[in-house]
């Protein structure tokens, strides 16, 4: 196992810390698709006992991020373009509802979220790019004033984080995404729900298509096939 994981301090929520550490590693690619992982290796790298690691791996398996490996241990689940498209369909519907409700309140997105997103897009820190994108969408969910929206969306965002981590490293359209975000924010602030929904629908479809194409290239490169 080649991933470099940071040692964790003992705490009551240690299982959650292990889960998040492993999920970050999977999403950022330091734990690669198909890579075999064992409780012993993870416990040693994180400097924790095997029990919280076992529980965290069970959660990751339930959420579809790891699978049983042939023989002993587990492996990181492979990336799946079809699954990603399905996740985007659901997230797109949730986003459309969020902006429609937010526009009813003429919600004003904090300009700092846009600024931070543009700054991240110009850099090389993939985690910062993903975090900025999630922060923008989470702001829309909060603005809807419907707590069930964010709860529902977070389940799907965990899988999208992973795909984004795989493809954003080579994406050349990072900044245009924030042009779309800014346009969506303006429509919401103006109370134009129809325009906001049109923009978010287009944004979601473009993001889904772009990620699917780039993911296909990543998978072809990984397997040695030609595009």
C-alpha positions as CSV (number, residue, x, y, z in Angstrom):
1,X,0.0,0.0,0.0
2,X,1.6,3.3,-1.1
3,X,-0.9,5.9,0.2
4,X,0.5,8.3,2.8
5,X,-2.1,8.7,5.6
6,X,-1.7,11.1,8.5
7,X,-1.7,9.7,12.0
8,X,-4.9,10.4,14.0
9,X,-5.4,11.4,17.6
10,X,-7.5,9.1,19.8
11,X,-11.0,10.5,20.1
12,X,-14.6,9.3,20.7
13,X,-15.3,9.7,17.0
14,X,-12.3,7.8,15.9
15,X,-14.3,5.6,13.6
16,X,-15.6,8.7,11.8
17,X,-12.1,10.0,11.5
18,X,-10.8,6.8,10.0
19,X,-13.7,6.7,7.6
20,X,-13.1,10.3,6.5
21,X,-9.3,9.7,6.2
22,X,-9.8,6.7,4.0
23,X,-12.6,8.4,1.9
24,X,-10.3,11.4,1.3
25,X,-7.5,9.0,0.2
26,X,-9.9,7.2,-2.2
27,X,-11.3,10.4,-3.6
28,X,-7.9,12.0,-4.1
29,X,-6.6,8.8,-5.7
30,X,-3.8,8.0,-3.3
31,X,-5.8,4.8,-2.7
32,X,-6.3,3.9,-6.3
33,X,-9.2,1.9,-7.9
34,X,-8.6,-1.8,-7.5
35,X,-5.9,-1.3,-4.9
36,X,-5.9,-4.0,-2.2
37,X,-6.2,-2.7,1.4
38,X,-6.0,-4.5,4.7
39,X,-6.9,-3.6,8.3
40,X,-3.4,-4.1,9.4
41,X,-1.8,-1.7,6.9
42,X,-4.3,1.0,7.6
43,X,-4.2,0.7,11.4
44,X,-0.4,0.9,11.2
45,X,-0.3,4.0,9.0
46,X,-3.0,5.8,11.0
47,X,-1.5,4.6,14.3
48,X,-4.8,3.3,15.6
49,X,-6.1,-0.1,16.7
50,X,-7.7,-2.4,14.2
51,X,-11.2,-2.1,15.7
52,X,-12.1,1.5,14.4
53,X,-10.5,0.5,11.1
54,X,-12.7,-2.5,10.8
55,X,-15.8,-0.4,11.5
56,X,-14.8,2.3,9.1
57,X,-14.2,-0.3,6.3
58,X,-17.6,-1.8,7.0
59,X,-19.1,1.6,6.4
60,X,-17.1,2.2,3.3
61,X,-18.2,-1.2,2.0
62,X,-21.8,-0.4,2.7
63,X,-21.4,2.9,0.8
64,X,-19.9,1.2,-2.2
65,X,-16.3,2.5,-1.9
66,X,-14.6,-0.8,-1.2
67,X,-15.3,-4.4,-2.1
68,X,-14.3,-7.8,-1.0
69,X,-11.0,-8.8,-2.6
70,X,-10.3,-12.3,-3.9
71,X,-8.8,-14.1,-0.9
72,X,-8.0,-11.9,2.0
73,X,-8.8,-8.3,2.6
74,X,-10.6,-5.6,0.6
75,X,-10.0,-3.5,-2.5
76,X,-10.9,0.0,-3.6
77,X,-14.0,-0.2,-5.8
78,X,-13.4,0.5,-9.5
79,X,-14.7,3.7,-11.1
80,X,-17.9,3.3,-13.1
81,X,-19.0,5.8,-15.7
82,X,-22.6,4.5,-15.8
83,X,-23.0,4.8,-12.1
84,X,-21.6,8.3,-12.2
85,X,-24.2,9.3,-14.8
86,X,-26.9,7.9,-12.6
87,X,-25.6,9.8,-9.5
88,X,-25.6,13.0,-11.6
89,X,-29.2,12.6,-12.6
90,X,-30.3,12.5,-9.0
91,X,-28.0,15.3,-7.9
92,X,-29.2,17.4,-10.8
93,X,-32.8,17.0,-9.7
94,X,-31.9,18.0,-6.1
95,X,-29.9,21.0,-7.3
96,X,-32.9,22.2,-9.5
97,X,-35.2,22.0,-6.5
98,X,-32.7,23.8,-4.3
99,X,-32.2,26.8,-6.6
100,X,-36.0,27.1,-7.2
101,X,-36.6,27.4,-3.5
102,X,-33.5,29.6,-3.0
103,X,-34.7,32.0,-5.7
104,X,-38.0,32.4,-3.8
105,X,-36.0,33.9,-1.0
106,X,-33.8,35.9,-3.3
107,X,-30.8,34.3,-1.6
108,X,-27.4,36.0,-2.2
109,X,-24.5,33.7,-2.5
110,X,-21.5,34.9,-0.6
111,X,-19.1,36.4,-3.3
112,X,-16.2,34.9,-1.4
113,X,-17.4,31.4,-2.4
114,X,-17.0,32.4,-6.1
115,X,-13.6,34.0,-5.4
116,X,-12.3,31.0,-3.6
117,X,-13.6,28.7,-6.3
118,X,-11.8,30.7,-9.0
119,X,-8.6,30.7,-7.0
120,X,-8.8,26.9,-6.5
121,X,-9.5,26.4,-10.2
122,X,-6.3,28.2,-11.1
123,X,-4.2,26.1,-8.7
124,X,-3.2,22.4,-8.7
125,X,-4.8,21.4,-5.4
126,X,-7.5,19.0,-6.5
127,X,-8.9,18.7,-3.0
128,X,-9.3,22.5,-2.8
129,X,-11.2,22.5,-6.1
130,X,-13.6,19.8,-4.9
131,X,-14.1,21.5,-1.5
132,X,-14.9,24.8,-3.2
133,X,-17.4,23.2,-5.6
134,X,-19.1,21.4,-2.7
135,X,-19.2,24.6,-0.6
136,X,-21.0,26.4,-3.4
137,X,-23.6,23.7,-3.8
138,X,-24.0,23.3,-0.1
139,X,-24.8,27.0,0.1
140,X,-27.6,26.4,-2.4
141,X,-29.0,23.5,-0.3
142,X,-28.9,25.7,2.8
143,X,-30.5,28.5,1.0
144,X,-33.5,26.3,0.0
145,X,-34.4,26.1,3.8
146,X,-35.2,22.5,3.3
147,X,-32.9,20.4,5.5
148,X,-33.8,17.2,3.6
149,X,-32.1,18.5,0.4
150,X,-28.6,18.7,1.9
151,X,-29.0,15.4,3.7
152,X,-30.1,13.7,0.5
153,X,-27.4,15.3,-1.6
154,X,-24.5,14.5,0.6
155,X,-24.8,10.8,0.0
156,X,-24.3,11.4,-3.7
157,X,-21.6,14.0,-3.3
158,X,-19.3,11.4,-1.7
159,X,-19.3,9.4,-4.9
160,X,-19.0,12.5,-7.1
161,X,-16.0,13.7,-5.0
162,X,-14.2,10.5,-6.0
163,X,-14.8,10.9,-9.8
164,X,-13.9,14.6,-9.6
165,X,-10.7,13.7,-7.9
166,X,-9.8,11.3,-10.8
167,X,-10.6,13.8,-13.6
168,X,-9.9,17.3,-12.3
169,X,-6.2,16.8,-12.4
170,X,-6.3,17.0,-16.2
171,X,-9.4,19.3,-16.7
172,X,-8.9,22.5,-18.6
173,X,-12.4,23.8,-18.0
174,X,-12.1,24.5,-14.3
175,X,-12.7,28.2,-14.4
176,X,-15.7,28.1,-16.8
177,X,-17.5,26.1,-14.1
178,X,-17.3,29.1,-11.9
179,X,-18.7,31.4,-14.6
180,X,-21.7,29.1,-14.6
181,X,-21.8,29.2,-10.8
182,X,-21.8,33.0,-10.8
183,X,-24.6,33.1,-13.4
184,X,-26.7,30.8,-11.2
185,X,-26.0,32.9,-8.2
186,X,-27.2,36.1,-10.0
187,X,-30.4,34.4,-11.2
188,X,-31.2,33.3,-7.6
189,X,-30.5,36.8,-6.2
190,X,-32.8,38.3,-8.8
191,X,-35.6,35.9,-7.8
192,X,-35.7,34.4,-11.3
193,X,-36.4,30.8,-10.4
194,X,-37.1,29.7,-14.0
195,X,-33.7,31.1,-15.2
196,X,-31.9,29.6,-12.2
197,X,-33.3,26.2,-12.9
198,X,-32.4,26.4,-16.6
199,X,-28.9,27.3,-15.7
200,X,-28.4,24.6,-13.0
201,X,-29.9,22.0,-15.3
202,X,-27.4,23.0,-18.1
203,X,-24.6,23.1,-15.5
204,X,-25.4,19.7,-14.2
205,X,-25.7,18.1,-17.7
206,X,-22.4,19.7,-18.8
207,X,-20.6,18.6,-15.7
208,X,-22.0,15.1,-16.1
209,X,-21.0,14.9,-19.8
210,X,-17.6,16.3,-19.1
211,X,-16.8,14.0,-16.2
212,X,-18.1,11.0,-18.2
213,X,-15.8,11.8,-21.1
214,X,-12.8,12.4,-18.9
215,X,-13.5,9.4,-16.8
216,X,-13.6,7.3,-19.9
217,X,-10.2,8.5,-20.9
218,X,-8.9,7.9,-17.4
219,X,-10.2,4.3,-17.4
220,X,-8.8,3.7,-20.9
221,X,-5.4,5.0,-19.8
222,X,-5.5,2.8,-16.7
223,X,-6.4,-0.4,-18.6
224,X,-4.0,0.4,-21.5
225,X,-6.8,0.8,-24.1
226,X,-6.8,3.5,-26.7
227,X,-9.6,6.1,-26.6
